[in-house]
C-alpha cells in the first residue's frame, strides 16, 4: 500500500513546476498537467530576488540556475533629469539573479522528476469519496488526493471551487525592446538595473553582463 500523498498540479508554468519540485522533494507523488502541447516560448526577462533564489538553491538548482542566469549587479535610480537617487546596495550574498523566462522554464522542466503531461486541458474538477478527480478535453481522467491550480489568470481550478476572478486594467502600459549595448555608447558605464523615474512614466534599462 502506498501511503504517499498523490498531488495533481494543473499548469506547467514557473509556479506549477516549482511546486512540483518542492513537493517531490518532500516525498509526494506529483503529476503535472499542461494545456499547451509543448513548452511555450513566452515572456522575457525576469528577476529572481534573493529569497526566491534561496529556495531554488535548497531544491538543488544552484548550479543549473547560475548556468542560465546572471547575478544582479545592483540598482541605480535617477530622476527624469538624470539626478541620482540614493538606493541601498545589496551584498553579494543578498543579490538575486536576472534570467530569461524561457530559459528558466526549461531549467525547471529539465530538473523536475515528476511526470509533466502536455496536451491536457483541464475542463473539470470534482470531489470523490477519497479525493478529487480531474477531467480533460482529451477524455483523460486523473484521480488525486490533492489538486493545485497553477493554471493562470483564467484558472479552471479556481472556478471549480467557486472563486471568480475579474481582472481589470489599471491603464498602465509597458513597452519592451532589446538593443545591442555596442550601439549605445553611453551604456558602457551601466551595470545591473537602471531606472529613470518621471511623472507618470519611467524607463528601466538592464545591461546584461553577456553584452545584451
C-alpha positions in Angstrom: 0.0 0.0 0.0 1.3 3.4 -1.0 0.8 6.0 1.8 2.5 8.9 -0.2 0.2 11.7 -1.0 -0.8 11.9 -4.7 -0.8 15.5 -5.9 -2.1 16.8 -9.3 -0.9 20.2 -10.4 -2.7 21.9 -13.2 -0.4 24.2 -15.1 3.3 23.7 -16.1 4.4 27.3 -15.8 7.0 28.5 -13.3 4.6 28.2 -10.4 3.4 24.7 -11.2 6.9 23.3 -11.9 8.3 25.0 -8.7 5.5 23.4 -6.7 6.3 20.0 -8.3 9.9 20.3 -7.4 9.2 21.2 -3.8 6.5 18.5 -3.2 8.6 15.8 -4.9 11.4 16.7 -2.6 9.0 16.0 0.3 8.3 12.5 -1.0 4.9 13.1 -2.6 3.7 11.6 -5.8 3.2 14.5 -8.2 1.8 14.7 -11.7 1.7 18.0 -13.7 -0.8 18.7 -16.4 -0.4 21.4 -19.0 -2.9 22.6 -21.7 -0.2 23.5 -24.2 1.2 20.8 -26.5 4.8 21.7 -25.7 6.7 24.3 -23.5 5.7 27.8 -24.5 8.2 30.3 -25.8 6.6 33.2 -24.0 7.8 36.0 -21.8 11.0 38.0 -21.5 13.5 38.6 -18.7 12.5 38.2 -15.1 14.3 38.9 -11.8 14.7 36.3 -9.1 15.1 38.0 -5.8 17.4 36.6 -3.0 14.6 34.9 -1.1 13.4 33.0 -4.2 17.0 32.2 -5.1 17.5 30.7 -1.7 14.5 28.3 -2.2 15.8 27.3 -5.6 19.2 26.5 -4.1 17.6 24.4 -1.4 16.0 22.4 -4.2 19.5 21.7 -5.6 19.2 24.1 -8.5 22.1 26.4 -7.7 24.4 25.1 -10.4 21.7 25.0 -13.1 20.5 28.5 -12.1 23.9 30.0 -12.4 24.5 28.5 -15.8 21.5 30.2 -17.4 21.3 33.5 -15.4 23.4 36.5 -14.4 23.9 37.9 -11.0 22.1 41.1 -10.2 24.7 43.9 -10.1 22.9 46.4 -8.0 20.3 49.1 -8.7 20.9 52.6 -10.0 18.0 55.1 -9.8 17.8 58.6 -11.3 15.2 61.3 -11.7 13.9 62.1 -15.2 16.6 64.8 -15.2 19.3 62.3 -14.6 20.0 63.3 -11.0 21.0 60.2 -8.9 18.6 58.9 -6.2 20.2 57.1 -3.3 19.4 53.4 -3.2 20.6 50.7 -0.8 23.2 48.3 -2.3 22.8 44.6 -1.6 25.8 42.5 -0.6 26.9 39.6 -2.8 25.0 37.2 -0.5 21.8 39.2 -0.9 21.9 39.6 -4.7 19.4 37.8 -6.9 19.5 36.8 -10.5 18.4 38.0 -13.9 17.2 35.3 -16.3 15.3 34.9 -19.5 11.8 33.5 -18.6 12.0 30.7 -21.3 15.5 29.6 -20.1 14.2 29.5 -16.5 11.2 27.4 -17.6 13.4 24.9 -19.5 15.7 24.7 -16.5 12.8 23.7 -14.3 11.4 21.2 -16.8 14.8 19.5 -17.1 15.1 19.2 -13.3 11.6 18.2 -12.2 11.3 14.5 -11.6 7.5 14.4 -11.7 5.8 13.5 -15.0 4.6 16.5 -17.0 1.7 15.7 -19.3 1.3 18.2 -22.1 -1.8 18.5 -24.2 -4.1 18.1 -21.2 -6.6 20.9 -21.0 -8.5 20.6 -17.7 -12.2 21.0 -18.2 -13.5 19.8 -14.8 -12.5 19.3 -11.2 -14.8 17.4 -8.8 -14.7 15.7 -5.5 -14.9 11.9 -5.0 -15.3 9.9 -1.8 -11.5 9.6 -1.4 -10.2 12.8 -3.0 -10.5 14.8 -6.2 -11.0 13.9 -9.9 -9.7 15.9 -12.9 -11.2 15.5 -16.3 -9.6 16.8 -19.5 -10.6 17.8 -23.0 -8.9 14.7 -24.4 -11.2 12.5 -22.3 -8.4 11.6 -19.9 -9.3 11.3 -16.2 -7.0 11.6 -13.2 -7.7 11.0 -9.5 -5.6 12.6 -6.8 -5.6 13.3 -3.1 -4.9 16.9 -3.7 -5.2 19.3 -6.6 -3.2 22.5 -7.0 -4.3 25.1 -9.5 -1.4 26.8 -11.2 -3.2 27.4 -14.5 -3.1 31.2 -14.7 -5.5 34.1 -14.7 -8.4 32.1 -16.2 -7.9 29.1 -13.8 -10.3 26.2 -14.3 -9.3 25.0 -10.8 -10.2 28.4 -9.3 -13.6 28.4 -10.8 -14.3 24.8 -9.7 -14.0 25.9 -6.0 -16.3 28.8 -6.5 -13.8 31.6 -6.9 -14.3 34.0 -9.8 -11.5 36.4 -10.9 -12.5 39.5 -12.8 -9.2 41.2 -13.8 -9.4 44.9 -14.6 -6.8 47.1 -16.3 -5.1 49.8 -14.4 -4.4 51.7 -17.6 -0.7 51.2 -17.3 1.2 50.1 -20.4 4.8 48.9 -20.7 6.9 48.8 -23.9 9.9 46.4 -24.1 12.8 46.4 -26.5 16.2 44.8 -26.9 19.2 46.8 -28.1 22.8 45.7 -28.5 24.9 47.6 -26.0 27.5 48.3 -28.7 25.0 50.6 -30.4 24.7 52.7 -27.2 28.0 54.4 -26.4 26.6 55.8 -23.1 25.5 52.3 -22.0 29.1 51.1 -21.4 29.1 52.6 -17.9 25.8 51.0 -16.9 25.7 48.0 -14.6 22.7 46.0 -13.4 19.3 47.6 -13.2 18.9 51.3 -14.0 15.8 53.4 -13.5 14.8 56.9 -14.6 11.7 57.9 -12.7 9.4 60.6 -14.1 5.9 61.9 -13.5 3.5 59.3 -15.0 6.2 57.4 -16.9 9.5 55.7 -16.2 12.3 54.0 -18.1 14.0 50.8 -16.9 17.2 49.7 -18.5 19.1 46.5 -17.7 22.5 45.8 -19.2 23.4 42.2 -19.2 27.0 41.1 -18.4 26.6 38.9 -21.5 26.6 42.1 -23.6 23.0 42.4 -24.5 
